[in-house]
């Protein structure tokens, strides 16, 4: 199944895309900075529509560079 047709991702899978460690994504949910997504088998299933919110939350925390910033 291609990424474009996926509707949900685990925090580990999201960590693979931007190169951010999965624990940092999970921490945003644990601290209630982002609403807790649905869980299946103990894993968070983050809807594709929430990915922009996750990225913004990581930027606000300083765990992801601003868009267009030098690495």
N, CA, C and O atoms as a Tripos MOL2 file, in Angstrom:
@<TRIPOS>MOLECULE
protein
  284   283    71     0     0
PROTEIN
NO_CHARGES

@<TRIPOS>ATOM
      1 N           0.8460   -1.1790    0.0000 N.3       1 UNK1
      2 CA          0.0000    0.0000    0.0000 C.3       1 UNK1
      3 C           0.8900    1.2390    0.0000 C.2       1 UNK1
      4 O           1.7970    1.3470    0.8250 O.2       1 UNK1
      5 N           0.6420    2.1630   -0.9050 N.am      2 UNK2
      6 CA          1.4810    3.3610   -0.9860 C.3       2 UNK2
      7 C           1.1170    4.3560    0.1130 C.2       2 UNK2
      8 O           0.0230    4.3070    0.6740 O.2       2 UNK2
      9 N           2.0390    5.2450    0.4070 N.am      3 UNK3
     10 CA          1.8290    6.2530    1.4390 C.3       3 UNK3
     11 C           0.6370    7.1370    1.0970 C.2       3 UNK3
     12 O          -0.1110    7.5370    1.9900 O.2       3 UNK3
     13 N           0.4520    7.4430   -0.1690 N.am      4 UNK4
     14 CA         -0.6310    8.3320   -0.5880 C.3       4 UNK4
     15 C          -2.0050    7.7530   -0.2860 C.2       4 UNK4
     16 O          -2.9590    8.5090   -0.1040 O.2       4 UNK4
     17 N          -2.1300    6.4280   -0.2290 N.am      5 UNK5
     18 CA         -3.4330    5.8240    0.0180 C.3       5 UNK5
     19 C          -3.6440    5.4610    1.4860 C.2       5 UNK5
     20 O          -4.7300    5.0150    1.8560 O.2       5 UNK5
     21 N          -2.6400    5.6420    2.3170 N.am      6 UNK6
     22 CA         -2.7610    5.3410    3.7480 C.3       6 UNK6
     23 C          -3.5850    6.4090    4.4330 C.2       6 UNK6
     24 O          -3.5120    7.5820    4.0680 O.2       6 UNK6
     25 N          -4.3670    6.0160    5.4210 N.am      7 UNK7
     26 CA         -5.1630    6.9790    6.1710 C.3       7 UNK7
     27 C          -4.6630    7.1560    7.5920 C.2       7 UNK7
     28 O          -4.9540    8.1760    8.2170 O.2       7 UNK7
     29 N          -3.9140    6.1880    8.1260 N.am      8 UNK8
     30 CA         -3.4100    6.2590    9.4920 C.3       8 UNK8
     31 C          -1.9770    5.7340    9.5560 C.2       8 UNK8
     32 O          -1.5710    4.8740    8.7740 O.2       8 UNK8
     33 N          -1.2220    6.2820   10.5150 N.am      9 UNK9
     34 CA          0.1730    5.9100   10.6970 C.3       9 UNK9
     35 C           0.4550    5.7570   12.1840 C.2       9 UNK9
     36 O          -0.1710    6.4330   13.0000 O.2       9 UNK9
     37 N           1.3840    4.8820   12.5510 N.am     10 UNK10
     38 CA          1.8370    4.7970   13.9390 C.3      10 UNK10
     39 C           2.8400    5.9200   14.1780 C.2      10 UNK10
     40 O           3.3320    6.5270   13.2260 O.2      10 UNK10
     41 N           3.1460    6.1990   15.4430 N.am     11 UNK11
     42 CA          4.1410    7.2360   15.7360 C.3      11 UNK11
     43 C           5.5100    6.8280   15.1880 C.2      11 UNK11
     44 O           6.2860    7.6830   14.7630 O.2      11 UNK11
     45 N           5.8060    5.5360   15.1970 N.am     12 UNK12
     46 CA          7.0720    5.0580   14.6370 C.3      12 UNK12
     47 C           7.1780    5.3340   13.1540 C.2      12 UNK12
     48 O           8.2270    5.7470   12.6610 O.2      12 UNK12
     49 N           6.0860    5.1050   12.4450 N.am     13 UNK13
     50 CA          6.0860    5.3810   11.0070 C.3      13 UNK13
     51 C           6.2280    6.8740   10.7340 C.2      13 UNK13
     52 O           6.9200    7.2730    9.7970 O.2      13 UNK13
     53 N           5.5810    7.6920   11.5420 N.am     14 UNK14
     54 CA          5.7120    9.1420   11.3600 C.3      14 UNK14
     55 C           7.1390    9.5910   11.6390 C.2      14 UNK14
     56 O           7.6470   10.4950   10.9770 O.2      14 UNK14
     57 N           7.7820    8.9690   12.6080 N.am     15 UNK15
     58 CA          9.1650    9.3050   12.9140 C.3      15 UNK15
     59 C          10.1050    8.9980   11.7670 C.2      15 UNK15
     60 O          11.1340    9.6560   11.6140 O.2      15 UNK15
     61 N           9.7660    8.0050   10.9610 N.am     16 UNK16
     62 CA         10.6000    7.6520    9.8110 C.3      16 UNK16
     63 C          10.5560    8.7190    8.7210 C.2      16 UNK16
     64 O          11.5620    8.9590    8.0540 O.2      16 UNK16
     65 N           9.4000    9.3640    8.5300 N.am     17 UNK17
     66 CA          9.2720   10.3310    7.4350 C.3      17 UNK17
     67 C          10.1330   11.5740    7.6310 C.2      17 UNK17
     68 O          10.9630   11.8730    6.7720 O.2      17 UNK17
     69 N           9.9660   12.3130    8.7360 N.am     18 UNK18
     70 CA         10.7520   13.5410    8.8680 C.3      18 UNK18
     71 C          12.1110   13.3270    9.4950 C.2      18 UNK18
     72 O          12.8860   14.2750    9.6210 O.2      18 UNK18
     73 N          12.4200   12.1080    9.8910 N.am     19 UNK19
     74 CA         13.6950   11.8620   10.5400 C.3      19 UNK19
     75 C          13.6870   12.2600   12.0040 C.2      19 UNK19
     76 O          14.7470   12.4690   12.5940 O.2      19 UNK19
     77 N          12.5050   12.3700   12.5990 N.am     20 UNK20
     78 CA         12.3590   12.7050   14.0200 C.3      20 UNK20
     79 C          12.1420   11.4140   14.7840 C.2      20 UNK20
     80 O          11.4240   10.5310   14.3150 O.2      20 UNK20
     81 N          12.7460   11.2920   15.9440 N.am     21 UNK21
     82 CA         12.5910   10.0810   16.7440 C.3      21 UNK21
     83 C          11.1300    9.9220   17.1700 C.2      21 UNK21
     84 O          10.4650   10.8920   17.5320 O.2      21 UNK21
     85 N          10.6510    8.6900   17.1190 N.am     22 UNK22
     86 CA          9.2530    8.4020   17.4240 C.3      22 UNK22
     87 C           8.8670    8.8280   18.8420 C.2      22 UNK22
     88 O           7.7230    9.2250   19.0670 O.2      22 UNK22
     89 N           9.7950    8.7550   19.8020 N.am     23 UNK23
     90 CA          9.4500    9.1280   21.1700 C.3      23 UNK23
     91 C           9.0730   10.5980   21.2690 C.2      23 UNK23
     92 O           8.2580   10.9730   22.1120 O.2      23 UNK23
     93 N           9.6550   11.4350   20.4170 N.am     24 UNK24
     94 CA          9.3170   12.8570   20.4480 C.3      24 UNK24
     95 C           7.8850   13.0780   19.9700 C.2      24 UNK24
     96 O           7.1760   13.9390   20.4930 O.2      24 UNK24
     97 N           7.4680   12.3100   18.9900 N.am     25 UNK25
     98 CA          6.0880   12.4030   18.5110 C.3      25 UNK25
     99 C           5.1440   11.8990   19.5990 C.2      25 UNK25
    100 O           4.1300   12.5340   19.8890 O.2      25 UNK25
    101 N           5.4760   10.7630   20.1970 N.am     26 UNK26
    102 CA          4.6430   10.2060   21.2620 C.3      26 UNK26
    103 C           4.5310   11.1670   22.4410 C.2      26 UNK26
    104 O           3.4680   11.2850   23.0500 O.2      26 UNK26
    105 N           5.6230   11.8510   22.7640 N.am     27 UNK27
    106 CA          5.6270   12.7780   23.8930 C.3      27 UNK27
    107 C           4.6190   13.9150   23.7070 C.2      27 UNK27
    108 O           4.0290   14.3810   24.6820 O.2      27 UNK27
    109 N           4.4200   14.3610   22.4750 N.am     28 UNK28
    110 CA          3.4490   15.4360   22.2140 C.3      28 UNK28
    111 C           2.0400   14.9840   22.5810 C.2      28 UNK28
    112 O           1.2250   15.7950   23.0210 O.2      28 UNK28
    113 N           1.7460   13.6950   22.4040 N.am     29 UNK29
    114 CA          0.4370   13.1640   22.7970 C.3      29 UNK29
    115 C           0.3760   12.9350   24.3030 C.2      29 UNK29
    116 O          -0.6410   13.2190   24.9360 O.2      29 UNK29
    117 N           1.4590   12.4220   24.8760 N.am     30 UNK30
    118 CA          1.4910   12.1190   26.3080 C.3      30 UNK30
    119 C           1.3200   13.3670   27.1690 C.2      30 UNK30
    120 O           0.7240   13.3060   28.2440 O.2      30 UNK30
    121 N           1.8360   14.4850   26.7040 N.am     31 UNK31
    122 CA          1.7350   15.7350   27.4620 C.3      31 UNK31
    123 C           0.4580   16.5070   27.1310 C.2      31 UNK31
    124 O           0.2330   17.6080   27.6340 O.2      31 UNK31
    125 N          -0.3570   15.9180   26.2880 N.am     32 UNK32
    126 CA         -1.6420   16.4970   25.8600 C.3      32 UNK32
    127 C          -1.4680   17.7810   25.0610 C.2      32 UNK32
    128 O          -2.3820   18.6020   24.9890 O.2      32 UNK32
    129 N          -0.3060   17.9510   24.4680 N.am     33 UNK33
    130 CA         -0.0970   19.0790   23.5610 C.3      33 UNK33
    131 C          -0.8960   18.8560   22.2770 C.2      33 UNK33
    132 O          -1.2680   19.8070   21.5900 O.2      33 UNK33
    133 N          -1.1500   17.5990   21.9720 N.am     34 UNK34
    134 CA         -1.9910   17.2040   20.8340 C.3      34 UNK34
    135 C          -3.0320   16.2280   21.3570 C.2      34 UNK34
    136 O          -2.7620   15.4760   22.2940 O.2      34 UNK34
    137 N          -4.2220   16.2330   20.7610 N.am     35 UNK35
    138 CA         -5.2460   15.2830   21.2130 C.3      35 UNK35
    139 C          -4.8180   13.8350   20.9460 C.2      35 UNK35
    140 O          -4.2640   13.5160   19.8950 O.2      35 UNK35
    141 N          -5.0890   12.9880   21.9110 N.am     36 UNK36
    142 CA         -4.7270   11.5690   21.8080 C.3      36 UNK36
    143 C          -5.4840   10.9220   20.6470 C.2      36 UNK36
    144 O          -6.7110   10.9970   20.5950 O.2      36 UNK36
    145 N          -4.7660   10.2870   19.7160 N.am     37 UNK37
    146 CA         -5.4440    9.6080   18.6080 C.3      37 UNK37
    147 C          -5.9870    8.2440   19.0480 C.2      37 UNK37
    148 O          -5.7270    7.7850   20.1610 O.2      37 UNK37
    149 N          -6.7240    7.6260   18.1750 N.am     38 UNK38
    150 CA         -7.2460    6.2820   18.4410 C.3      38 UNK38
    151 C          -6.0820    5.3140   18.6110 C.2      38 UNK38
    152 O          -4.9810    5.5520   18.1140 O.2      38 UNK38
    153 N          -6.3390    4.2260   19.3150 N.am     39 UNK39
    154 CA         -5.3300    3.1870   19.5070 C.3      39 UNK39
    155 C          -5.8850    1.8470   19.0520 C.2      39 UNK39
    156 O          -7.0720    1.5550   19.1980 O.2      39 UNK39
    157 N          -4.9940    1.0510   18.5010 N.am     40 UNK40
    158 CA         -5.3190   -0.3250   18.1420 C.3      40 UNK40
    159 C          -4.1470   -1.1750   18.5990 C.2      40 UNK40
    160 O          -3.0080   -0.9420   18.1950 O.2      40 UNK40
    161 N          -4.4230   -2.1490   19.4300 N.am     41 UNK41
    162 CA         -3.3540   -3.0090   19.9340 C.3      41 UNK41
    163 C          -2.3090   -2.2410   20.7180 C.2      41 UNK41
    164 O          -1.1370   -2.6170   20.7170 O.2      41 UNK41
    165 N          -2.7080   -1.1830   21.3800 N.am     42 UNK42
    166 CA         -1.7830   -0.3880   22.1720 C.3      42 UNK42
    167 C          -0.9840    0.6360   21.3780 C.2      42 UNK42
    168 O          -0.2200    1.4050   21.9610 O.2      42 UNK42
    169 N          -1.1410    0.6600   20.0910 N.am     43 UNK43
    170 CA         -0.4090    1.6120   19.2450 C.3      43 UNK43
    171 C          -1.3080    2.7660   18.8440 C.2      43 UNK43
    172 O          -2.4840    2.5880   18.5280 O.2      43 UNK43
    173 N          -0.7220    3.9540   18.8670 N.am     44 UNK44
    174 CA         -1.4700    5.1190   18.4010 C.3      44 UNK44
    175 C          -1.5830    5.0730   16.8840 C.2      44 UNK44
    176 O          -0.6100    4.7890   16.1860 O.2      44 UNK44
    177 N          -2.7680    5.3520   16.3880 N.am     45 UNK45
    178 CA         -2.9880    5.4460   14.9550 C.3      45 UNK45
    179 C          -3.3190    6.8950   14.6300 C.2      45 UNK45
    180 O          -4.4400    7.3580   14.8410 O.2      45 UNK45
    181 N          -2.3260    7.5930   14.1170 N.am     46 UNK46
    182 CA         -2.4550    9.0140   13.8190 C.3      46 UNK46
    183 C          -3.0570    9.1610   12.4260 C.2      46 UNK46
    184 O          -2.5110    8.6560   11.4450 O.2      46 UNK46
    185 N          -4.1860    9.8590   12.3530 N.am     47 UNK47
    186 CA         -4.8460   10.0750   11.0670 C.3      47 UNK47
    187 C          -3.9860   10.9760   10.1910 C.2      47 UNK47
    188 O          -3.2930   11.8680   10.6800 O.2      47 UNK47
    189 N          -4.0430   10.7260    8.8940 N.am     48 UNK48
    190 CA         -3.2690   11.5340    7.9500 C.3      48 UNK48
    191 C          -3.5970   13.0160    8.1050 C.2      48 UNK48
    192 O          -2.7280   13.8650    7.9070 O.2      48 UNK48
    193 N          -4.8380   13.3320    8.4570 N.am     49 UNK49
    194 CA         -5.2470   14.7320    8.6270 C.3      49 UNK49
    195 C          -4.5670   15.3980    9.8200 C.2      49 UNK49
    196 O          -4.5750   16.6260    9.9150 O.2      49 UNK49
    197 N          -3.9770   14.6190   10.7390 N.am     50 UNK50
    198 CA         -3.2900   15.1710   11.9140 C.3      50 UNK50
    199 C          -1.8000   15.3930   11.6930 C.2      50 UNK50
    200 O          -1.1380   15.9770   12.5520 O.2      50 UNK50
    201 N          -1.2610   14.9500   10.5830 N.am     51 UNK51
    202 CA          0.1870   15.0160   10.3760 C.3      51 UNK51
    203 C           0.6980   16.4500   10.4130 C.2      51 UNK51
    204 O           1.7560   16.7030   10.9890 O.2      51 UNK51
    205 N          -0.0180   17.3850    9.8200 N.am     52 UNK52
    206 CA          0.4120   18.7980    9.8470 C.3      52 UNK52
    207 C           0.4400   19.3160   11.2820 C.2      52 UNK52
    208 O           1.3430   20.0710   11.6450 O.2      52 UNK52
    209 N          -0.5360   18.9220   12.1050 N.am     53 UNK53
    210 CA         -0.5620   19.3380   13.5090 C.3      53 UNK53
    211 C           0.6170   18.7480   14.2810 C.2      53 UNK53
    212 O           1.2060   19.4130   15.1330 O.2      53 UNK53
    213 N           0.9530   17.5080   13.9790 N.am     54 UNK54
    214 CA          2.1050   16.8620   14.6240 C.3      54 UNK54
    215 C           3.3860   17.6170   14.2640 C.2      54 UNK54
    216 O           4.1970   17.9170   15.1400 O.2      54 UNK54
    217 N           3.5680   17.9220   12.9790 N.am     55 UNK55
    218 CA          4.7680   18.6480   12.5320 C.3      55 UNK55
    219 C           4.8360   20.0290   13.1780 C.2      55 UNK55
    220 O           5.9060   20.4580   13.6100 O.2      55 UNK55
    221 N           3.7120   20.7240   13.2480 N.am     56 UNK56
    222 CA          3.6860   22.0490   13.8870 C.3      56 UNK56
    223 C           4.0340   21.9480   15.3710 C.2      56 UNK56
    224 O           4.7640   22.7840   15.9030 O.2      56 UNK56
    225 N           3.5040   20.9150   16.0360 N.am     57 UNK57
    226 CA          3.8010   20.7130   17.4480 C.3      57 UNK57
    227 C           5.2800   20.4470   17.6880 C.2      57 UNK57
    228 O           5.8530   20.9280   18.6660 O.2      57 UNK57
    229 N           5.8910   19.6870   16.8020 N.am     58 UNK58
    230 CA          7.3280   19.4230   16.9230 C.3      58 UNK58
    231 C           8.1380   20.7000   16.7050 C.2      58 UNK58
    232 O           9.1370   20.9210   17.3890 O.2      58 UNK58
    233 N           7.7220   21.5330   15.7700 N.am     59 UNK59
    234 CA          8.4090   22.8110   15.5350 C.3      59 UNK59
    235 C           8.2960   23.7190   16.7490 C.2      59 UNK59
    236 O           9.2790   24.3330   17.1640 O.2      59 UNK59
    237 N           7.0900   23.8070   17.3220 N.am     60 UNK60
    238 CA          6.8950   24.6580   18.5000 C.3      60 UNK60
    239 C           7.7740   24.2020   19.6580 C.2      60 UNK60
    240 O           8.2430   25.0240   20.4460 O.2      60 UNK60
    241 N           7.9960   22.9080   19.7640 N.am     61 UNK61
    242 CA          8.8280   22.3600   20.8430 C.3      61 UNK61
    243 C          10.3170   22.5190   20.5420 C.2      61 UNK61
    244 O          11.1560   22.3470   21.4260 O.2      61 UNK61
    245 N          10.6400   22.8500   19.2890 N.am     62 UNK62
    246 CA         12.0410   22.9940   18.9030 C.3      62 UNK62
    247 C          12.6710   21.6860   18.4570 C.2      62 UNK62
    248 O          13.8930   21.5920   18.3480 O.2      62 UNK62
    249 N          11.8510   20.6790   18.1980 N.am     63 UNK63
    250 CA         12.3440   19.3650   17.8090 C.3      63 UNK63
    251 C          12.3430   19.1690   16.3080 C.2      63 UNK63
    252 O          12.6850   18.0930   15.8170 O.2      63 UNK63
    253 N          11.9700   20.1790   15.5940 N.am     64 UNK64
    254 CA         11.9970   20.1060   14.1270 C.3      64 UNK64
    255 C          12.2860   21.5170   13.6090 C.2      64 UNK64
    256 O          11.6550   22.4710   14.0620 O.2      64 UNK64
    257 N          13.2120   21.6690   12.6840 N.am     65 UNK65
    258 CA         13.5360   23.0070   12.2060 C.3      65 UNK65
    259 C          12.3700   23.6400   11.4770 C.2      65 UNK65
    260 O          11.5110   22.9500   10.9280 O.2      65 UNK65
    261 N          12.3520   24.9630   11.4770 N.am     66 UNK66
    262 CA         11.3430   25.6970   10.7100 C.3      66 UNK66
    263 C          11.4610   25.3140    9.2550 C.2      66 UNK66
    264 O          12.5460   24.9710    8.7850 O.2      66 UNK66
    265 N          10.3570   25.3690    8.5390 N.am     67 UNK67
    266 CA         10.3660   25.0130    7.1150 C.3      67 UNK67
    267 C          11.3050   25.9600    6.3850 C.2      67 UNK67
    268 O          11.2180   27.1790    6.5360 O.2      67 UNK67
    269 N          12.1910   25.3950    5.6050 N.am     68 UNK68
    270 CA         13.1350   26.1880    4.8160 C.3      68 UNK68
    271 C          14.3990   26.5650    5.5860 C.2      68 UNK68
    272 O          15.3090   27.1690    5.0170 O.2      68 UNK68
    273 N          14.4680   26.2160    6.8750 N.am     69 UNK69
    274 CA         15.6580   26.5640    7.6600 C.3      69 UNK69
    275 C          16.8020   25.6130    7.2820 C.2      69 UNK69
    276 O          16.5780   24.4670    6.8910 O.2      69 UNK69
    277 N          18.0060   26.1140    7.4070 N.am     70 UNK70
    278 CA         19.1890   25.2860    7.1360 C.3      70 UNK70
    279 C          19.3490   24.2690    8.2460 C.2      70 UNK70
    280 O          19.0660   24.5710    9.4050 O.2      70 UNK70
    281 N          19.7950   23.0710    7.9150 N.am     71 UNK71
    282 CA         19.9880   22.0200    8.9230 C.3      71 UNK71
    283 C          21.3410   22.0740    9.5250 C.2      71 UNK71
    284 O          21.6650   21.2600   10.3890 O.2      71 UNK71
@<TRIPOS>BOND
     1     1     2 1
     2     2     3 1
     3     3     4 2
     4     3     5 am
     5     5     6 1
     6     6     7 1
     7     7     8 2
     8     7     9 am
     9     9    10 1
    10    10    11 1
    11    11    12 2
    12    11    13 am
    13    13    14 1
    14    14    15 1
    15    15    16 2
    16    15    17 am
    17    17    18 1
    18    18    19 1
    19    19    20 2
    20    19    21 am
    21    21    22 1
    22    22    23 1
    23    23    24 2
    24    23    25 am
    25    25    26 1
    26    26    27 1
    27    27    28 2
    28    27    29 am
    29    29    30 1
    30    30    31 1
    31    31    32 2
    32    31    33 am
    33    33    34 1
    34    34    35 1
    35    35    36 2
    36    35    37 am
    37    37    38 1
    38    38    39 1
    39    39    40 2
    40    39    41 am
    41    41    42 1
    42    42    43 1
    43    43    44 2
    44    43    45 am
    45    45    46 1
    46    46    47 1
    47    47    48 2
    48    47    49 am
    49    49    50 1
    50    50    51 1
    51    51    52 2
    52    51    53 am
    53    53    54 1
    54    54    55 1
    55    55    56 2
    56    55    57 am
    57    57    58 1
    58    58    59 1
    59    59    60 2
    60    59    61 am
    61    61    62 1
    62    62    63 1
    63    63    64 2
    64    63    65 am
    65    65    66 1
    66    66    67 1
    67    67    68 2
    68    67    69 am
    69    69    70 1
    70    70    71 1
    71    71    72 2
    72    71    73 am
    73    73    74 1
    74    74    75 1
    75    75    76 2
    76    75    77 am
    77    77    78 1
    78    78    79 1
    79    79    80 2
    80    79    81 am
    81    81    82 1
    82    82    83 1
    83    83    84 2
    84    83    85 am
    85    85    86 1
    86    86    87 1
    87    87    88 2
    88    87    89 am
    89    89    90 1
    90    90    91 1
    91    91    92 2
    92    91    93 am
    93    93    94 1
    94    94    95 1
    95    95    96 2
    96    95    97 am
    97    97    98 1
    98    98    99 1
    99    99   100 2
   100    99   101 am
   101   101   102 1
   102   102   103 1
   103   103   104 2
   104   103   105 am
   105   105   106 1
   106   106   107 1
   107   107   108 2
   108   107   109 am
   109   109   110 1
   110   110   111 1
   111   111   112 2
   112   111   113 am
   113   113   114 1
   114   114   115 1
   115   115   116 2
   116   115   117 am
   117   117   118 1
   118   118   119 1
   119   119   120 2
   120   119   121 am
   121   121   122 1
   122   122   123 1
   123   123   124 2
   124   123   125 am
   125   125   126 1
   126   126   127 1
   127   127   128 2
   128   127   129 am
   129   129   130 1
   130   130   131 1
   131   131   132 2
   132   131   133 am
   133   133   134 1
   134   134   135 1
   135   135   136 2
   136   135   137 am
   137   137   138 1
   138   138   139 1
   139   139   140 2
   140   139   141 am
   141   141   142 1
   142   142   143 1
   143   143   144 2
   144   143   145 am
   145   145   146 1
   146   146   147 1
   147   147   148 2
   148   147   149 am
   149   149   150 1
   150   150   151 1
   151   151   152 2
   152   151   153 am
   153   153   154 1
   154   154   155 1
   155   155   156 2
   156   155   157 am
   157   157   158 1
   158   158   159 1
   159   159   160 2
   160   159   161 am
   161   161   162 1
   162   162   163 1
   163   163   164 2
   164   163   165 am
   165   165   166 1
   166   166   167 1
   167   167   168 2
   168   167   169 am
   169   169   170 1
   170   170   171 1
   171   171   172 2
   172   171   173 am
   173   173   174 1
   174   174   175 1
   175   175   176 2
   176   175   177 am
   177   177   178 1
   178   178   179 1
   179   179   180 2
   180   179   181 am
   181   181   182 1
   182   182   183 1
   183   183   184 2
   184   183   185 am
   185   185   186 1
   186   186   187 1
   187   187   188 2
   188   187   189 am
   189   189   190 1
   190   190   191 1
   191   191   192 2
   192   191   193 am
   193   193   194 1
   194   194   195 1
   195   195   196 2
   196   195   197 am
   197   197   198 1
   198   198   199 1
   199   199   200 2
   200   199   201 am
   201   201   202 1
   202   202   203 1
   203   203   204 2
   204   203   205 am
   205   205   206 1
   206   206   207 1
   207   207   208 2
   208   207   209 am
   209   209   210 1
   210   210   211 1
   211   211   212 2
   212   211   213 am
   213   213   214 1
   214   214   215 1
   215   215   216 2
   216   215   217 am
   217   217   218 1
   218   218   219 1
   219   219   220 2
   220   219   221 am
   221   221   222 1
   222   222   223 1
   223   223   224 2
   224   223   225 am
   225   225   226 1
   226   226   227 1
   227   227   228 2
   228   227   229 am
   229   229   230 1
   230   230   231 1
   231   231   232 2
   232   231   233 am
   233   233   234 1
   234   234   235 1
   235   235   236 2
   236   235   237 am
   237   237   238 1
   238   238   239 1
   239   239   240 2
   240   239   241 am
   241   241   242 1
   242   242   243 1
   243   243   244 2
   244   243   245 am
   245   245   246 1
   246   246   247 1
   247   247   248 2
   248   247   249 am
   249   249   250 1
   250   250   251 1
   251   251   252 2
   252   251   253 am
   253   253   254 1
   254   254   255 1
   255   255   256 2
   256   255   257 am
   257   257   258 1
   258   258   259 1
   259   259   260 2
   260   259   261 am
   261   261   262 1
   262   262   263 1
   263   263   264 2
   264   263   265 am
   265   265   266 1
   266   266   267 1
   267   267   268 2
   268   267   269 am
   269   269   270 1
   270   270   271 1
   271   271   272 2
   272   271   273 am
   273   273   274 1
   274   274   275 1
   275   275   276 2
   276   275   277 am
   277   277   278 1
   278   278   279 1
   279   279   280 2
   280   279   281 am
   281   281   282 1
   282   282   283 1
   283   283   284 2
@<TRIPOS>SUBSTRUCTURE
     1 UNK1         2 RESIDUE 1 A UNK
     2 UNK2         6 RESIDUE 1 A UNK
     3 UNK3        10 RESIDUE 1 A UNK
     4 UNK4        14 RESIDUE 1 A UNK
     5 UNK5        18 RESIDUE 1 A UNK
     6 UNK6        22 RESIDUE 1 A UNK
     7 UNK7        26 RESIDUE 1 A UNK
     8 UNK8        30 RESIDUE 1 A UNK
     9 UNK9        34 RESIDUE 1 A UNK
    10 UNK10       38 RESIDUE 1 A UNK
    11 UNK11       42 RESIDUE 1 A UNK
    12 UNK12       46 RESIDUE 1 A UNK
    13 UNK13       50 RESIDUE 1 A UNK
    14 UNK14       54 RESIDUE 1 A UNK
    15 UNK15       58 RESIDUE 1 A UNK
    16 UNK16       62 RESIDUE 1 A UNK
    17 UNK17       66 RESIDUE 1 A UNK
    18 UNK18       70 RESIDUE 1 A UNK
    19 UNK19       74 RESIDUE 1 A UNK
    20 UNK20       78 RESIDUE 1 A UNK
    21 UNK21       82 RESIDUE 1 A UNK
    22 UNK22       86 RESIDUE 1 A UNK
    23 UNK23       90 RESIDUE 1 A UNK
    24 UNK24       94 RESIDUE 1 A UNK
    25 UNK25       98 RESIDUE 1 A UNK
    26 UNK26      102 RESIDUE 1 A UNK
    27 UNK27      106 RESIDUE 1 A UNK
    28 UNK28      110 RESIDUE 1 A UNK
    29 UNK29      114 RESIDUE 1 A UNK
    30 UNK30      118 RESIDUE 1 A UNK
    31 UNK31      122 RESIDUE 1 A UNK
    32 UNK32      126 RESIDUE 1 A UNK
    33 UNK33      130 RESIDUE 1 A UNK
    34 UNK34      134 RESIDUE 1 A UNK
    35 UNK35      138 RESIDUE 1 A UNK
    36 UNK36      142 RESIDUE 1 A UNK
    37 UNK37      146 RESIDUE 1 A UNK
    38 UNK38      150 RESIDUE 1 A UNK
    39 UNK39      154 RESIDUE 1 A UNK
    40 UNK40      158 RESIDUE 1 A UNK
    41 UNK41      162 RESIDUE 1 A UNK
    42 UNK42      166 RESIDUE 1 A UNK
    43 UNK43      170 RESIDUE 1 A UNK
    44 UNK44      174 RESIDUE 1 A UNK
    45 UNK45      178 RESIDUE 1 A UNK
    46 UNK46      182 RESIDUE 1 A UNK
    47 UNK47      186 RESIDUE 1 A UNK
    48 UNK48      190 RESIDUE 1 A UNK
    49 UNK49      194 RESIDUE 1 A UNK
    50 UNK50      198 RESIDUE 1 A UNK
    51 UNK51      202 RESIDUE 1 A UNK
    52 UNK52      206 RESIDUE 1 A UNK
    53 UNK53      210 RESIDUE 1 A UNK
    54 UNK54      214 RESIDUE 1 A UNK
    55 UNK55      218 RESIDUE 1 A UNK
    56 UNK56      222 RESIDUE 1 A UNK
    57 UNK57      226 RESIDUE 1 A UNK
    58 UNK58      230 RESIDUE 1 A UNK
    59 UNK59      234 RESIDUE 1 A UNK
    60 UNK60      238 RESIDUE 1 A UNK
    61 UNK61      242 RESIDUE 1 A UNK
    62 UNK62      246 RESIDUE 1 A UNK
    63 UNK63      250 RESIDUE 1 A UNK
    64 UNK64      254 RESIDUE 1 A UNK
    65 UNK65      258 RESIDUE 1 A UNK
    66 UNK66      262 RESIDUE 1 A UNK
    67 UNK67      266 RESIDUE 1 A UNK
    68 UNK68      270 RESIDUE 1 A UNK
    69 UNK69      274 RESIDUE 1 A UNK
    70 UNK70      278 RESIDUE 1 A UNK
    71 UNK71      282 RESIDUE 1 A UNK
